[in-house]
Each structure stands twice: as C-alpha cells, then as structure tokens.
Amino acid sequence: MKRLMVYWNDSLVGMLDQNKSGLLAFRYGEEWLDRPDALPISRSLPLQADPFQGKRARAFFAGIHSTTKSARWPGRSFPRYQP
C-alpha cells in the first residue's frame, strides 16, 4: 500500500492510500476533524470520519502521480510520505 500524507499549510488534514490494485481512499484525520476551524479540502470531499473511496477520492487527487515527491496548490501542500 502507498500512503500520501495530506497537509493544508503545516496542518495534517488526512491520508490518501492506494492499494495494490490502484484503488484510492482518502480519510480525514481525527485531529483535523476535531478542529473548530477545519475546512474540507474540496466540496466533493465534505468533512466526515468515513473514508472516500474509488471515484470520489480519484476525482480530487487524480493529478498526483505515483512518483511525485510533493505537489502544491494555493493554500495547500501535499508532501509525499515515504516510510
């Protein structure tokens, strides 16, 4: 399994996982969900504890290539986690 840690500026927002068959799943972190100022990273990914799988996750994260070490959007950073 591959894992990408998703950050908004310096705050951990959640994790994007890709299994061996290529299925993506994004889950917001508990600490992010507990913040009073937490915002969703996309309208298509509203704040919730349950993971977004398949097409719902892929629609937002499709531009991140599996060999990317980091990707940046205005106000957001998505550094790649390498265990």
KOLMI-946963 format. One line per field, with one value per residue: residue number from 1; residue in one letter; x, y, z of N, C-alpha, C in turn. Coordinates in nm, 2 decimals. Example, Ala and Ser with C-alpha at 12.3 -4.5 7.8 and 13.67 -1.06 7.14 Angstrom:
<rs>
resi (1;2)
resn (a;s)
n_px (1.32;1.28)
n_py (-0.57;-0.22)
n_pz (0.78;0.71)
ca_px (1.23;1.37)
ca_py (-0.45;-0.11)
ca_pz (0.78;0.71)
c_px (1.32;1.29)
c_py (-0.33;0.00)
c_pz (0.78;0.79)
</rs>
This chain:
<rs>
resi (1;2;3;4;5;6;7;8;9;10;11;12;13;14;15;16;17;18;19;20;21;22;23;24;25;26;27;28;29;30;31;32;33;34;35;36;37;38;39;40;41;42;43;44;45;46;47;48;49;50;51;52;53;54;55;56;57;58;59;60;61;62;63;64;65;66;67;68;69;70;71;72;73;74;75;76;77;78;79;80;81;82;83)
resn (m;k;r;l;m;v;y;w;n;d;s;l;v;g;m;l;d;q;n;k;s;g;l;l;a;f;r;y;g;e;e;w;l;d;r;p;d;a;l;p;i;s;r;s;l;p;l;q;a;d;p;f;q;g;k;r;a;r;a;f;f;a;g;i;h;s;t;t;k;s;a;r;w;p;g;r;s;f;p;r;y;q;p)
n_px (0.09;0.05;0.10;0.00;0.05;-0.16;-0.15;-0.26;-0.13;0.07;-0.06;-0.17;-0.41;-0.52;-0.51;-0.41;-0.46;-0.34;-0.42;-0.28;-0.42;-0.47;-0.68;-0.80;-0.82;-0.94;-0.91;-1.01;-0.81;-0.84;-0.76;-0.78;-1.05;-1.15;-1.08;-1.20;-1.19;-1.17;-1.18;-1.32;-1.12;-1.21;-1.52;-1.63;-1.54;-1.66;-1.63;-1.60;-1.59;-1.58;-1.42;-1.34;-1.38;-1.25;-1.39;-1.47;-1.26;-1.05;-1.13;-1.06;-0.79;-0.66;-0.45;-0.21;0.08;0.22;0.49;0.55;0.70;0.62;0.34;0.17;-0.09;-0.26;-0.25;-0.25;-0.06;0.08;0.28;0.46;0.46;0.71;0.77)
n_py (-0.12;0.22;0.54;0.87;1.16;1.42;1.76;2.08;2.38;2.38;2.19;1.86;1.71;1.47;1.13;0.98;0.68;0.41;0.11;-0.22;-0.28;-0.04;0.12;0.41;0.57;0.82;0.96;1.18;1.31;1.25;1.45;1.68;1.68;1.74;2.00;2.33;2.51;2.36;2.29;2.15;1.99;1.99;2.06;1.83;1.65;1.65;1.73;1.45;1.14;0.89;0.71;0.83;0.66;0.51;0.64;0.89;0.97;0.97;1.17;1.42;1.38;1.30;1.43;1.38;1.22;0.88;0.88;1.13;1.35;1.58;1.79;2.09;2.32;2.63;2.76;2.51;2.21;1.91;1.70;1.40;1.10;0.89;0.58)
n_pz (0.00;-0.08;0.07;0.11;0.29;0.36;0.37;0.49;0.45;0.72;0.86;0.93;0.73;0.64;0.51;0.21;0.06;-0.15;-0.27;-0.37;-0.61;-0.71;-0.62;-0.47;-0.15;0.06;0.38;0.63;0.90;1.25;1.43;1.26;1.20;1.45;1.49;1.54;1.33;1.10;0.76;0.46;0.21;-0.04;-0.22;-0.30;-0.12;0.16;0.51;0.71;0.90;0.79;0.52;0.19;-0.11;-0.41;-0.70;-0.59;-0.43;-0.63;-0.81;-0.70;-0.64;-0.87;-1.02;-0.90;-0.93;-0.90;-0.86;-0.76;-0.54;-0.41;-0.42;-0.49;-0.42;-0.42;-0.10;0.00;0.07;-0.03;0.07;-0.01;0.17;0.27;0.38)
ca_px (0.00;0.12;0.03;0.03;0.00;-0.22;-0.14;-0.30;-0.02;0.15;-0.15;-0.21;-0.55;-0.57;-0.42;-0.46;-0.40;-0.36;-0.39;-0.21;-0.50;-0.48;-0.79;-0.76;-0.91;-0.89;-0.97;-0.96;-0.75;-0.92;-0.72;-0.84;-1.20;-1.18;-1.05;-1.32;-1.17;-1.15;-1.25;-1.30;-1.02;-1.29;-1.66;-1.66;-1.49;-1.70;-1.58;-1.66;-1.50;-1.58;-1.33;-1.39;-1.31;-1.27;-1.41;-1.49;-1.12;-0.98;-1.17;-0.98;-0.64;-0.61;-0.33;-0.09;0.15;0.27;0.63;0.56;0.75;0.54;0.25;0.12;-0.20;-0.26;-0.30;-0.24;0.06;0.06;0.40;0.46;0.52;0.78;0.81)
ca_py (0.00;0.35;0.64;1.01;1.24;1.54;1.88;2.22;2.45;2.29;2.10;1.73;1.70;1.33;1.03;0.92;0.55;0.34;-0.03;-0.28;-0.28;0.10;0.18;0.52;0.60;0.93;0.98;1.30;1.27;1.28;1.59;1.78;1.68;1.79;2.14;2.42;2.59;2.27;2.30;2.04;2.02;2.01;2.04;1.69;1.57;1.72;1.67;1.33;1.04;0.78;0.73;0.84;0.56;0.50;0.76;1.01;1.02;0.99;1.29;1.53;1.35;1.24;1.49;1.34;1.10;0.79;0.91;1.27;1.37;1.68;1.86;2.21;2.40;2.76;2.74;2.37;2.14;1.76;1.62;1.26;1.03;0.77;0.51)
ca_pz (0.00;-0.08;0.15;0.09;0.40;0.31;0.46;0.45;0.51;0.81;0.94;0.87;0.71;0.63;0.44;0.09;0.04;-0.27;-0.25;-0.48;-0.73;-0.76;-0.56;-0.38;-0.04;0.14;0.51;0.71;1.03;1.37;1.48;1.17;1.22;1.58;1.49;1.51;1.20;0.99;0.63;0.37;0.10;-0.17;-0.20;-0.33;-0.01;0.28;0.64;0.76;0.95;0.69;0.41;0.05;-0.18;-0.55;-0.79;-0.51;-0.40;-0.75;-0.88;-0.65;-0.63;-1.00;-1.07;-0.82;-1.00;-0.80;-0.83;-0.71;-0.40;-0.35;-0.51;-0.42;-0.47;-0.34;0.04;0.04;0.03;-0.02;0.06;-0.01;0.28;0.23;0.50)
c_px (0.09;0.03;0.09;-0.03;-0.04;-0.22;-0.20;-0.21;0.06;0.07;-0.19;-0.36;-0.60;-0.47;-0.49;-0.39;-0.43;-0.32;-0.32;-0.28;-0.52;-0.60;-0.75;-0.87;-0.85;-0.98;-0.92;-0.91;-0.84;-0.89;-0.78;-0.98;-1.24;-1.15;-1.18;-1.31;-1.14;-1.23;-1.23;-1.19;-1.09;-1.44;-1.70;-1.61;-1.53;-1.64;-1.66;-1.56;-1.48;-1.49;-1.41;-1.31;-1.34;-1.29;-1.42;-1.35;-1.04;-1.01;-1.09;-0.83;-0.58;-0.48;-0.20;-0.03;0.21;0.42;0.65;0.61;0.67;0.45;0.19;0.01;-0.20;-0.33;-0.29;-0.11;0.03;0.19;0.38;0.53;0.59;0.83;0.96)
c_py (0.12;0.45;0.78;1.09;1.37;1.65;2.00;2.31;2.36;2.19;1.97;1.73;1.56;1.25;0.98;0.79;0.49;0.20;-0.09;-0.28;-0.14;0.18;0.29;0.53;0.72;0.94;1.10;1.24;1.32;1.42;1.70;1.79;1.75;1.95;2.23;2.49;2.49;2.30;2.18;2.08;2.04;2.00;1.90;1.59;1.64;1.65;1.56;1.23;0.92;0.81;0.75;0.74;0.56;0.63;0.89;1.06;1.05;1.12;1.41;1.51;1.30;1.30;1.46;1.21;1.01;0.82;1.05;1.27;1.48;1.74;1.98;2.28;2.52;2.73;2.60;2.31;1.99;1.69;1.47;1.20;0.91;0.70;0.45)
c_pz (0.00;0.00;0.13;0.21;0.34;0.41;0.40;0.52;0.60;0.89;0.87;0.86;0.70;0.55;0.32;0.07;-0.09;-0.25;-0.38;-0.61;-0.78;-0.70;-0.46;-0.27;0.04;0.27;0.58;0.84;1.14;1.42;1.39;1.19;1.35;1.59;1.46;1.38;1.08;0.87;0.54;0.26;-0.03;-0.13;-0.22;-0.22;0.12;0.40;0.69;0.81;0.86;0.57;0.28;-0.04;-0.33;-0.62;-0.71;-0.47;-0.52;-0.82;-0.83;-0.66;-0.76;-1.05;-1.00;-0.88;-0.89;-0.77;-0.78;-0.57;-0.33;-0.46;-0.43;-0.49;-0.38;-0.21;0.09;0.00;0.06;-0.03;0.06;0.11;0.23;0.35;0.50)
</rs>
